[in-house]
Amino acid sequence: MNSKNIQPKINYEPEADVLSYEITSQPIDYAKEVGNIVIHFTKNNMPVLVEILEATKFLKKAEKLTSKTGNLSVAGA
């Protein structure tokens, strides 16, 4: 992946309750949906955009999980 295309952006759309994480600005060719997560890919199968549908519910579940397991470190952080 070209490092010039990497400018991650996070956006929340409250009306739709969708949290999106734009990984790169490359053109989207197709998307795959798994549960409430939609990942958009380039024609070369590189992820471009990750969307979390029903984001409020997802984040509440994630918060409960981290409170039960303690602080989790993020890979690469």
PyMOL Python script that loads the backbone (N, CA, C, O; Angstrom):
from pymol import cmd

cmd.read_pdbstr("""\
ATOM      1  N   MET A   1       0.851  -1.186   0.000  1.00  0.00           N
ATOM      2  CA  MET A   1       0.000   0.000   0.000  1.00  0.00           C
ATOM      3  C   MET A   1       0.886   1.236   0.000  1.00  0.00           C
ATOM      4  O   MET A   1       1.881   1.293   0.722  1.00  0.00           O
ATOM      5  N   ASN A   2       0.537   2.189  -0.781  1.00  0.00           N
ATOM      6  CA  ASN A   2       1.298   3.422  -0.892  1.00  0.00           C
ATOM      7  C   ASN A   2       1.054   4.291   0.338  1.00  0.00           C
ATOM      8  O   ASN A   2      -0.092   4.600   0.661  1.00  0.00           O
ATOM      9  N   SER A   3       2.125   4.686   1.025  1.00  0.00           N
ATOM     10  CA  SER A   3       1.969   5.463   2.259  1.00  0.00           C
ATOM     11  C   SER A   3       1.339   6.833   2.017  1.00  0.00           C
ATOM     12  O   SER A   3       0.806   7.431   2.952  1.00  0.00           O
ATOM     13  N   LYS A   4       1.387   7.342   0.788  1.00  0.00           N
ATOM     14  CA  LYS A   4       0.761   8.631   0.489  1.00  0.00           C
ATOM     15  C   LYS A   4      -0.759   8.549   0.575  1.00  0.00           C
ATOM     16  O   LYS A   4      -1.424   9.563   0.786  1.00  0.00           O
ATOM     17  N   ASN A   5      -1.314   7.346   0.412  1.00  0.00           N
ATOM     18  CA  ASN A   5      -2.758   7.166   0.467  1.00  0.00           C
ATOM     19  C   ASN A   5      -3.265   6.944   1.885  1.00  0.00           C
ATOM     20  O   ASN A   5      -4.477   6.911   2.103  1.00  0.00           O
ATOM     21  N   ILE A   6      -2.375   6.791   2.846  1.00  0.00           N
ATOM     22  CA  ILE A   6      -2.789   6.498   4.211  1.00  0.00           C
ATOM     23  C   ILE A   6      -3.009   7.797   4.978  1.00  0.00           C
ATOM     24  O   ILE A   6      -2.057   8.454   5.400  1.00  0.00           O
ATOM     25  N   GLN A   7      -4.271   8.152   5.149  1.00  0.00           N
ATOM     26  CA  GLN A   7      -4.679   9.310   5.936  1.00  0.00           C
ATOM     27  C   GLN A   7      -5.953   8.901   6.659  1.00  0.00           C
ATOM     28  O   GLN A   7      -7.041   9.355   6.304  1.00  0.00           O
ATOM     29  N   PRO A   8      -5.827   8.040   7.678  1.00  0.00           N
ATOM     30  CA  PRO A   8      -7.029   7.510   8.338  1.00  0.00           C
ATOM     31  C   PRO A   8      -7.937   8.612   8.880  1.00  0.00           C
ATOM     32  O   PRO A   8      -7.481   9.615   9.429  1.00  0.00           O
ATOM     33  N   LYS A   9      -9.243   8.385   8.704  1.00  0.00           N
ATOM     34  CA  LYS A   9     -10.245   9.325   9.203  1.00  0.00           C
ATOM     35  C   LYS A   9     -11.337   8.532   9.902  1.00  0.00           C
ATOM     36  O   LYS A   9     -11.768   7.486   9.417  1.00  0.00           O
ATOM     37  N   ILE A  10     -11.776   9.036  11.039  1.00  0.00           N
ATOM     38  CA  ILE A  10     -12.883   8.420  11.762  1.00  0.00           C
ATOM     39  C   ILE A  10     -14.044   9.398  11.745  1.00  0.00           C
ATOM     40  O   ILE A  10     -13.873  10.591  11.999  1.00  0.00           O
ATOM     41  N   ASN A  11     -15.232   8.877  11.441  1.00  0.00           N
ATOM     42  CA  ASN A  11     -16.419   9.715  11.350  1.00  0.00           C
ATOM     43  C   ASN A  11     -17.593   8.989  11.997  1.00  0.00           C
ATOM     44  O   ASN A  11     -17.716   7.769  11.881  1.00  0.00           O
ATOM     45  N   TYR A  12     -18.451   9.740  12.678  1.00  0.00           N
ATOM     46  CA  TYR A  12     -19.669   9.166  13.253  1.00  0.00           C
ATOM     47  C   TYR A  12     -20.872   9.904  12.698  1.00  0.00           C
ATOM     48  O   TYR A  12     -20.926  11.133  12.731  1.00  0.00           O
ATOM     49  N   GLU A  13     -21.837   9.148  12.185  1.00  0.00           N
ATOM     50  CA  GLU A  13     -23.072   9.720  11.660  1.00  0.00           C
ATOM     51  C   GLU A  13     -24.199   9.384  12.630  1.00  0.00           C
ATOM     52  O   GLU A  13     -24.744   8.282  12.573  1.00  0.00           O
ATOM     53  N   PRO A  14     -24.566  10.316  13.526  1.00  0.00           N
ATOM     54  CA  PRO A  14     -25.556  10.014  14.565  1.00  0.00           C
ATOM     55  C   PRO A  14     -26.935   9.643  14.029  1.00  0.00           C
ATOM     56  O   PRO A  14     -27.622   8.814  14.626  1.00  0.00           O
ATOM     57  N   GLU A  15     -27.352  10.242  12.909  1.00  0.00           N
ATOM     58  CA  GLU A  15     -28.681   9.930  12.368  1.00  0.00           C
ATOM     59  C   GLU A  15     -28.784   8.463  11.969  1.00  0.00           C
ATOM     60  O   GLU A  15     -29.830   7.838  12.149  1.00  0.00           O
ATOM     61  N   ALA A  16     -27.702   7.915  11.429  1.00  0.00           N
ATOM     62  CA  ALA A  16     -27.677   6.521  10.982  1.00  0.00           C
ATOM     63  C   ALA A  16     -27.053   5.599  12.028  1.00  0.00           C
ATOM     64  O   ALA A  16     -27.133   4.378  11.898  1.00  0.00           O
ATOM     65  N   ASP A  17     -26.432   6.171  13.064  1.00  0.00           N
ATOM     66  CA  ASP A  17     -25.695   5.431  14.090  1.00  0.00           C
ATOM     67  C   ASP A  17     -24.623   4.542  13.454  1.00  0.00           C
ATOM     68  O   ASP A  17     -24.528   3.348  13.735  1.00  0.00           O
ATOM     69  N   VAL A  18     -23.816   5.169  12.584  1.00  0.00           N
ATOM     70  CA  VAL A  18     -22.755   4.462  11.875  1.00  0.00           C
ATOM     71  C   VAL A  18     -21.415   5.122  12.185  1.00  0.00           C
ATOM     72  O   VAL A  18     -21.249   6.332  12.032  1.00  0.00           O
ATOM     73  N   LEU A  19     -20.469   4.302  12.622  1.00  0.00           N
ATOM     74  CA  LEU A  19     -19.102   4.746  12.861  1.00  0.00           C
ATOM     75  C   LEU A  19     -18.270   4.253  11.687  1.00  0.00           C
ATOM     76  O   LEU A  19     -18.277   3.060  11.382  1.00  0.00           O
ATOM     77  N   SER A  20     -17.553   5.155  11.025  1.00  0.00           N
ATOM     78  CA  SER A  20     -16.744   4.743   9.881  1.00  0.00           C
ATOM     79  C   SER A  20     -15.281   5.106  10.106  1.00  0.00           C
ATOM     80  O   SER A  20     -14.948   6.130  10.702  1.00  0.00           O
ATOM     81  N   TYR A  21     -14.427   4.224   9.603  1.00  0.00           N
ATOM     82  CA  TYR A  21     -12.984   4.397   9.699  1.00  0.00           C
ATOM     83  C   TYR A  21     -12.426   4.275   8.283  1.00  0.00           C
ATOM     84  O   TYR A  21     -12.329   3.178   7.733  1.00  0.00           O
ATOM     85  N   GLU A  22     -12.064   5.415   7.707  1.00  0.00           N
ATOM     86  CA  GLU A  22     -11.511   5.425   6.354  1.00  0.00           C
ATOM     87  C   GLU A  22     -10.006   5.220   6.447  1.00  0.00           C
ATOM     88  O   GLU A  22      -9.290   6.044   7.016  1.00  0.00           O
ATOM     89  N   ILE A  23      -9.540   4.126   5.889  1.00  0.00           N
ATOM     90  CA  ILE A  23      -8.132   3.753   5.968  1.00  0.00           C
ATOM     91  C   ILE A  23      -7.318   4.448   4.883  1.00  0.00           C
ATOM     92  O   ILE A  23      -6.191   4.882   5.122  1.00  0.00           O
ATOM     93  N   THR A  24      -7.894   4.549   3.703  1.00  0.00           N
ATOM     94  CA  THR A  24      -7.214   5.154   2.563  1.00  0.00           C
ATOM     95  C   THR A  24      -8.251   5.803   1.653  1.00  0.00           C
ATOM     96  O   THR A  24      -9.445   5.530   1.778  1.00  0.00           O
ATOM     97  N   SER A  25      -7.808   6.645   0.755  1.00  0.00           N
ATOM     98  CA  SER A  25      -8.739   7.311  -0.159  1.00  0.00           C
ATOM     99  C   SER A  25      -8.813   6.620  -1.516  1.00  0.00           C
ATOM    100  O   SER A  25      -9.337   7.190  -2.473  1.00  0.00           O
ATOM    101  N   GLN A  26      -8.295   5.405  -1.605  1.00  0.00           N
ATOM    102  CA  GLN A  26      -8.348   4.669  -2.871  1.00  0.00           C
ATOM    103  C   GLN A  26      -9.791   4.335  -3.233  1.00  0.00           C
ATOM    104  O   GLN A  26     -10.642   4.256  -2.347  1.00  0.00           O
ATOM    105  N   PRO A  27     -10.083   4.139  -4.512  1.00  0.00           N
ATOM    106  CA  PRO A  27     -11.458   3.843  -4.939  1.00  0.00           C
ATOM    107  C   PRO A  27     -11.964   2.505  -4.392  1.00  0.00           C
ATOM    108  O   PRO A  27     -11.225   1.523  -4.320  1.00  0.00           O
ATOM    109  N   ILE A  28     -13.234   2.497  -4.011  1.00  0.00           N
ATOM    110  CA  ILE A  28     -13.874   1.280  -3.503  1.00  0.00           C
ATOM    111  C   ILE A  28     -14.406   0.480  -4.684  1.00  0.00           C
ATOM    112  O   ILE A  28     -15.044   1.025  -5.584  1.00  0.00           O
ATOM    113  N   ASP A  29     -14.134  -0.823  -4.667  1.00  0.00           N
ATOM    114  CA  ASP A  29     -14.610  -1.713  -5.722  1.00  0.00           C
ATOM    115  C   ASP A  29     -15.777  -2.580  -5.252  1.00  0.00           C
ATOM    116  O   ASP A  29     -16.730  -2.811  -5.997  1.00  0.00           O
ATOM    117  N   TYR A  30     -15.693  -3.056  -4.009  1.00  0.00           N
ATOM    118  CA  TYR A  30     -16.750  -3.920  -3.483  1.00  0.00           C
ATOM    119  C   TYR A  30     -16.718  -3.886  -1.962  1.00  0.00           C
ATOM    120  O   TYR A  30     -15.787  -3.351  -1.361  1.00  0.00           O
ATOM    121  N   ALA A  31     -17.745  -4.464  -1.347  1.00  0.00           N
ATOM    122  CA  ALA A  31     -17.828  -4.491   0.119  1.00  0.00           C
ATOM    123  C   ALA A  31     -18.263  -5.871   0.583  1.00  0.00           C
ATOM    124  O   ALA A  31     -18.938  -6.601  -0.143  1.00  0.00           O
ATOM    125  N   LYS A  32     -17.869  -6.219   1.800  1.00  0.00           N
ATOM    126  CA  LYS A  32     -18.301  -7.458   2.448  1.00  0.00           C
ATOM    127  C   LYS A  32     -18.888  -7.080   3.794  1.00  0.00           C
ATOM    128  O   LYS A  32     -18.341  -6.244   4.513  1.00  0.00           O
ATOM    129  N   GLU A  33     -20.003  -7.704   4.124  1.00  0.00           N
ATOM    130  CA  GLU A  33     -20.685  -7.421   5.385  1.00  0.00           C
ATOM    131  C   GLU A  33     -20.664  -8.667   6.259  1.00  0.00           C
ATOM    132  O   GLU A  33     -21.014  -9.761   5.815  1.00  0.00           O
ATOM    133  N   VAL A  34     -20.247  -8.485   7.508  1.00  0.00           N
ATOM    134  CA  VAL A  34     -20.257  -9.557   8.496  1.00  0.00           C
ATOM    135  C   VAL A  34     -20.957  -8.995   9.722  1.00  0.00           C
ATOM    136  O   VAL A  34     -20.397  -8.171  10.443  1.00  0.00           O
ATOM    137  N   GLY A  35     -22.178  -9.442   9.953  1.00  0.00           N
ATOM    138  CA  GLY A  35     -22.953  -8.888  11.056  1.00  0.00           C
ATOM    139  C   GLY A  35     -23.168  -7.406  10.840  1.00  0.00           C
ATOM    140  O   GLY A  35     -23.672  -6.987   9.798  1.00  0.00           O
ATOM    141  N   ASN A  36     -22.787  -6.616  11.824  1.00  0.00           N
ATOM    142  CA  ASN A  36     -22.962  -5.162  11.741  1.00  0.00           C
ATOM    143  C   ASN A  36     -21.708  -4.437  11.268  1.00  0.00           C
ATOM    144  O   ASN A  36     -21.592  -3.223  11.432  1.00  0.00           O
ATOM    145  N   ILE A  37     -20.782  -5.169  10.689  1.00  0.00           N
ATOM    146  CA  ILE A  37     -19.547  -4.553  10.196  1.00  0.00           C
ATOM    147  C   ILE A  37     -19.476  -4.718   8.683  1.00  0.00           C
ATOM    148  O   ILE A  37     -19.640  -5.817   8.153  1.00  0.00           O
ATOM    149  N   VAL A  38     -19.228  -3.604   8.001  1.00  0.00           N
ATOM    150  CA  VAL A  38     -19.092  -3.614   6.542  1.00  0.00           C
ATOM    151  C   VAL A  38     -17.681  -3.139   6.214  1.00  0.00           C
ATOM    152  O   VAL A  38     -17.256  -2.071   6.655  1.00  0.00           O
ATOM    153  N   ILE A  39     -16.963  -3.941   5.438  1.00  0.00           N
ATOM    154  CA  ILE A  39     -15.609  -3.568   5.022  1.00  0.00           C
ATOM    155  C   ILE A  39     -15.618  -3.382   3.509  1.00  0.00           C
ATOM    156  O   ILE A  39     -16.030  -4.271   2.765  1.00  0.00           O
ATOM    157  N   HIS A  40     -15.159  -2.214   3.066  1.00  0.00           N
ATOM    158  CA  HIS A  40     -15.087  -1.883   1.643  1.00  0.00           C
ATOM    159  C   HIS A  40     -13.644  -2.091   1.177  1.00  0.00           C
ATOM    160  O   HIS A  40     -12.697  -1.729   1.874  1.00  0.00           O
ATOM    161  N   PHE A  41     -13.494  -2.681  -0.016  1.00  0.00           N
ATOM    162  CA  PHE A  41     -12.180  -3.040  -0.540  1.00  0.00           C
ATOM    163  C   PHE A  41     -11.927  -2.420  -1.914  1.00  0.00           C
ATOM    164  O   PHE A  41     -12.860  -2.065  -2.634  1.00  0.00           O
ATOM    165  N   THR A  42     -10.631  -2.298  -2.262  1.00  0.00           N
ATOM    166  CA  THR A  42     -10.240  -1.907  -3.616  1.00  0.00           C
ATOM    167  C   THR A  42     -10.335  -3.136  -4.514  1.00  0.00           C
ATOM    168  O   THR A  42     -10.593  -4.242  -4.037  1.00  0.00           O
ATOM    169  N   LYS A  43     -10.127  -2.941  -5.806  1.00  0.00           N
ATOM    170  CA  LYS A  43     -10.136  -4.087  -6.723  1.00  0.00           C
ATOM    171  C   LYS A  43      -8.970  -5.032  -6.439  1.00  0.00           C
ATOM    172  O   LYS A  43      -8.988  -6.183  -6.874  1.00  0.00           O
ATOM    173  N   ASN A  44      -7.950  -4.553  -5.707  1.00  0.00           N
ATOM    174  CA  ASN A  44      -6.805  -5.389  -5.324  1.00  0.00           C
ATOM    175  C   ASN A  44      -6.966  -5.982  -3.928  1.00  0.00           C
ATOM    176  O   ASN A  44      -6.001  -6.448  -3.323  1.00  0.00           O
ATOM    177  N   ASN A  45      -8.197  -5.958  -3.428  1.00  0.00           N
ATOM    178  CA  ASN A  45      -8.542  -6.568  -2.135  1.00  0.00           C
ATOM    179  C   ASN A  45      -7.919  -5.883  -0.924  1.00  0.00           C
ATOM    180  O   ASN A  45      -7.737  -6.516   0.116  1.00  0.00           O
ATOM    181  N   MET A  46      -7.591  -4.607  -1.045  1.00  0.00           N
ATOM    182  CA  MET A  46      -7.060  -3.855   0.087  1.00  0.00           C
ATOM    183  C   MET A  46      -8.221  -3.144   0.777  1.00  0.00           C
ATOM    184  O   MET A  46      -9.049  -2.535   0.100  1.00  0.00           O
ATOM    185  N   PRO A  47      -8.303  -3.205   2.113  1.00  0.00           N
ATOM    186  CA  PRO A  47      -9.395  -2.512   2.807  1.00  0.00           C
ATOM    187  C   PRO A  47      -9.274  -0.993   2.667  1.00  0.00           C
ATOM    188  O   PRO A  47      -8.190  -0.423   2.788  1.00  0.00           O
ATOM    189  N   VAL A  48     -10.414  -0.359   2.410  1.00  0.00           N
ATOM    190  CA  VAL A  48     -10.467   1.093   2.229  1.00  0.00           C
ATOM    191  C   VAL A  48     -11.240   1.741   3.368  1.00  0.00           C
ATOM    192  O   VAL A  48     -10.814   2.752   3.928  1.00  0.00           O
ATOM    193  N   LEU A  49     -12.381   1.150   3.705  1.00  0.00           N
ATOM    194  CA  LEU A  49     -13.298   1.750   4.664  1.00  0.00           C
ATOM    195  C   LEU A  49     -13.935   0.656   5.509  1.00  0.00           C
ATOM    196  O   LEU A  49     -14.358  -0.375   4.986  1.00  0.00           O
ATOM    197  N   VAL A  50     -14.002   0.883   6.819  1.00  0.00           N
ATOM    198  CA  VAL A  50     -14.693  -0.026   7.732  1.00  0.00           C
ATOM    199  C   VAL A  50     -15.840   0.749   8.350  1.00  0.00           C
ATOM    200  O   VAL A  50     -15.645   1.836   8.892  1.00  0.00           O
ATOM    201  N   GLU A  51     -17.048   0.182   8.266  1.00  0.00           N
ATOM    202  CA  GLU A  51     -18.224   0.816   8.858  1.00  0.00           C
ATOM    203  C   GLU A  51     -18.801  -0.102   9.927  1.00  0.00           C
ATOM    204  O   GLU A  51     -18.933  -1.308   9.722  1.00  0.00           O
ATOM    205  N   ILE A  52     -19.140   0.484  11.062  1.00  0.00           N
ATOM    206  CA  ILE A  52     -19.805  -0.254  12.131  1.00  0.00           C
ATOM    207  C   ILE A  52     -21.229   0.265  12.214  1.00  0.00           C
ATOM    208  O   ILE A  52     -21.468   1.410  12.601  1.00  0.00           O
ATOM    209  N   LEU A  53     -22.179  -0.601  11.843  1.00  0.00           N
ATOM    210  CA  LEU A  53     -23.593  -0.251  11.897  1.00  0.00           C
ATOM    211  C   LEU A  53     -24.079  -0.439  13.328  1.00  0.00           C
ATOM    212  O   LEU A  53     -23.544  -1.274  14.057  1.00  0.00           O
ATOM    213  N   GLU A  54     -25.071   0.315  13.733  1.00  0.00           N
ATOM    214  CA  GLU A  54     -25.545   0.303  15.126  1.00  0.00           C
ATOM    215  C   GLU A  54     -24.349   0.486  16.064  1.00  0.00           C
ATOM    216  O   GLU A  54     -24.137  -0.295  16.992  1.00  0.00           O
ATOM    217  N   ALA A  55     -23.588   1.525  15.796  1.00  0.00           N
ATOM    218  CA  ALA A  55     -22.329   1.777  16.498  1.00  0.00           C
ATOM    219  C   ALA A  55     -22.503   1.934  18.002  1.00  0.00           C
ATOM    220  O   ALA A  55     -21.651   1.480  18.766  1.00  0.00           O
ATOM    221  N   THR A  56     -23.580   2.561  18.442  1.00  0.00           N
ATOM    222  CA  THR A  56     -23.798   2.766  19.877  1.00  0.00           C
ATOM    223  C   THR A  56     -23.873   1.431  20.600  1.00  0.00           C
ATOM    224  O   THR A  56     -23.246   1.243  21.643  1.00  0.00           O
ATOM    225  N   LYS A  57     -24.636   0.513  20.045  1.00  0.00           N
ATOM    226  CA  LYS A  57     -24.774  -0.819  20.637  1.00  0.00           C
ATOM    227  C   LYS A  57     -23.428  -1.555  20.626  1.00  0.00           C
ATOM    228  O   LYS A  57     -23.056  -2.194  21.610  1.00  0.00           O
ATOM    229  N   PHE A  58     -22.708  -1.459  19.511  1.00  0.00           N
ATOM    230  CA  PHE A  58     -21.405  -2.104  19.378  1.00  0.00           C
ATOM    231  C   PHE A  58     -20.416  -1.579  20.421  1.00  0.00           C
ATOM    232  O   PHE A  58     -19.708  -2.357  21.059  1.00  0.00           O
ATOM    233  N   LEU A  59     -20.374  -0.258  20.588  1.00  0.00           N
ATOM    234  CA  LEU A  59     -19.428   0.339  21.532  1.00  0.00           C
ATOM    235  C   LEU A  59     -19.784   0.022  22.979  1.00  0.00           C
ATOM    236  O   LEU A  59     -18.891  -0.133  23.812  1.00  0.00           O
ATOM    237  N   LYS A  60     -21.074  -0.076  23.292  1.00  0.00           N
ATOM    238  CA  LYS A  60     -21.480  -0.462  24.646  1.00  0.00           C
ATOM    239  C   LYS A  60     -21.032  -1.880  24.955  1.00  0.00           C
ATOM    240  O   LYS A  60     -20.569  -2.161  26.061  1.00  0.00           O
ATOM    241  N   LYS A  61     -21.168  -2.783  23.977  1.00  0.00           N
ATOM    242  CA  LYS A  61     -20.709  -4.164  24.166  1.00  0.00           C
ATOM    243  C   LYS A  61     -19.195  -4.208  24.324  1.00  0.00           C
ATOM    244  O   LYS A  61     -18.678  -4.952  25.157  1.00  0.00           O
ATOM    245  N   ALA A  62     -18.485  -3.419  23.531  1.00  0.00           N
ATOM    246  CA  ALA A  62     -17.027  -3.374  23.622  1.00  0.00           C
ATOM    247  C   ALA A  62     -16.589  -2.837  24.977  1.00  0.00           C
ATOM    248  O   ALA A  62     -15.618  -3.323  25.558  1.00  0.00           O
ATOM    249  N   GLU A  63     -17.307  -1.833  25.480  1.00  0.00           N
ATOM    250  CA  GLU A  63     -16.986  -1.258  26.787  1.00  0.00           C
ATOM    251  C   GLU A  63     -17.187  -2.294  27.890  1.00  0.00           C
ATOM    252  O   GLU A  63     -16.363  -2.401  28.797  1.00  0.00           O
ATOM    253  N   LYS A  64     -18.276  -3.055  27.816  1.00  0.00           N
ATOM    254  CA  LYS A  64     -18.527  -4.107  28.810  1.00  0.00           C
ATOM    255  C   LYS A  64     -17.434  -5.161  28.760  1.00  0.00           C
ATOM    256  O   LYS A  64     -16.971  -5.629  29.800  1.00  0.00           O
ATOM    257  N   LEU A  65     -17.021  -5.536  27.558  1.00  0.00           N
ATOM    258  CA  LEU A  65     -15.977  -6.542  27.396  1.00  0.00           C
ATOM    259  C   LEU A  65     -14.664  -6.071  27.999  1.00  0.00           C
ATOM    260  O   LEU A  65     -14.005  -6.827  28.713  1.00  0.00           O
ATOM    261  N   THR A  66     -14.274  -4.827  27.722  1.00  0.00           N
ATOM    262  CA  THR A  66     -13.005  -4.331  28.254  1.00  0.00           C
ATOM    263  C   THR A  66     -13.066  -4.139  29.760  1.00  0.00           C
ATOM    264  O   THR A  66     -12.047  -4.275  30.437  1.00  0.00           O
ATOM    265  N   SER A  67     -14.236  -3.827  30.298  1.00  0.00           N
ATOM    266  CA  SER A  67     -14.331  -3.680  31.752  1.00  0.00           C
ATOM    267  C   SER A  67     -14.216  -5.039  32.438  1.00  0.00           C
ATOM    268  O   SER A  67     -13.748  -5.118  33.574  1.00  0.00           O
ATOM    269  N   LYS A  68     -14.634  -6.104  31.767  1.00  0.00           N
ATOM    270  CA  LYS A  68     -14.520  -7.454  32.328  1.00  0.00           C
ATOM    271  C   LYS A  68     -13.112  -8.007  32.198  1.00  0.00           C
ATOM    272  O   LYS A  68     -12.660  -8.763  33.058  1.00  0.00           O
ATOM    273  N   THR A  69     -12.415  -7.636  31.129  1.00  0.00           N
ATOM    274  CA  THR A  69     -11.093  -8.198  30.869  1.00  0.00           C
ATOM    275  C   THR A  69      -9.956  -7.289  31.317  1.00  0.00           C
ATOM    276  O   THR A  69      -8.793  -7.693  31.277  1.00  0.00           O
ATOM    277  N   GLY A  70     -10.263  -6.097  31.734  1.00  0.00           N
ATOM    278  CA  GLY A  70      -9.224  -5.144  32.112  1.00  0.00           C
ATOM    279  C   GLY A  70      -8.764  -4.378  30.893  1.00  0.00           C
ATOM    280  O   GLY A  70      -9.379  -4.472  29.831  1.00  0.00           O
ATOM    281  N   ASN A  71      -7.705  -3.631  31.032  1.00  0.00           N
ATOM    282  CA  ASN A  71      -7.197  -2.834  29.914  1.00  0.00           C
ATOM    283  C   ASN A  71      -6.557  -3.736  28.878  1.00  0.00           C
ATOM    284  O   ASN A  71      -5.685  -4.544  29.199  1.00  0.00           O
ATOM    285  N   LEU A  72      -6.985  -3.597  27.653  1.00  0.00           N
ATOM    286  CA  LEU A  72      -6.403  -4.337  26.549  1.00  0.00           C
ATOM    287  C   LEU A  72      -5.527  -3.391  25.751  1.00  0.00           C
ATOM    288  O   LEU A  72      -5.895  -2.240  25.518  1.00  0.00           O
ATOM    289  N   SER A  73      -4.373  -3.876  25.335  1.00  0.00           N
ATOM    290  CA  SER A  73      -3.522  -3.028  24.506  1.00  0.00           C
ATOM    291  C   SER A  73      -3.886  -3.248  23.048  1.00  0.00           C
ATOM    292  O   SER A  73      -4.299  -4.338  22.652  1.00  0.00           O
ATOM    293  N   VAL A  74      -3.728  -2.202  22.261  1.00  0.00           N
ATOM    294  CA  VAL A  74      -4.030  -2.261  20.844  1.00  0.00           C
ATOM    295  C   VAL A  74      -2.756  -2.623  20.104  1.00  0.00           C
ATOM    296  O   VAL A  74      -1.701  -2.041  20.354  1.00  0.00           O
ATOM    297  N   ALA A  75      -2.849  -3.582  19.194  1.00  0.00           N
ATOM    298  CA  ALA A  75      -1.684  -3.998  18.424  1.00  0.00           C
ATOM    299  C   ALA A  75      -1.119  -2.811  17.659  1.00  0.00           C
ATOM    300  O   ALA A  75      -1.863  -2.063  17.025  1.00  0.00           O
ATOM    301  N   GLY A  76       0.172  -2.643  17.717  1.00  0.00           N
ATOM    302  CA  GLY A  76       0.829  -1.567  16.991  1.00  0.00           C
ATOM    303  C   GLY A  76       0.825  -0.235  17.709  1.00  0.00           C
ATOM    304  O   GLY A  76       1.412   0.734  17.227  1.00  0.00           O
ATOM    305  N   ALA A  77       0.166  -0.177  18.862  1.00  0.00           N
ATOM    306  CA  ALA A  77       0.095   1.095  19.592  1.00  0.00           C
ATOM    307  C   ALA A  77       1.278   1.245  20.517  1.00  0.00           C
ATOM    308  O   ALA A  77       1.392   2.252  21.215  1.00  0.00           O
TER     309      ALA A  77
END
""", "prot")
cmd.dss("prot")
cmd.show_as("cartoon", "prot")
cmd.util.cbc("prot")
cmd.orient("prot")
